[in-house]
């Protein structure tokens, strides 16, 4: 028989995802990988919201997840558009090389 998944299990997974996303944002140089790491950060926050919502028996956490997903979709849209324009203009997506770029 398997043990039930508790709030502490879900929060531990959320913390692990947050750590992975934070390390990705801090260490990656490619703009696309930085955006992917930001998505992992937002997903970890969504998991924590859903975990607390389930634990408390309240739907407010799930409503908050909806708004976070809307922000994440907007971030992906704008971020990919900017990355595409930078890639066309500069020829690469390395964040360190783009720091001193003069337009």
Buried (B, 14 or more C-beta within 10 A) or exposed (E): EEEEEEEEEBBEBBEEBBEBBBEBBEEBEEBBBBBBBBBBBBBBBBBBBBBBBBBEEEEEBBEBBEEBEEEBEEBBEEBEEEBEEBEEEEEEBEBEEBEEEEE
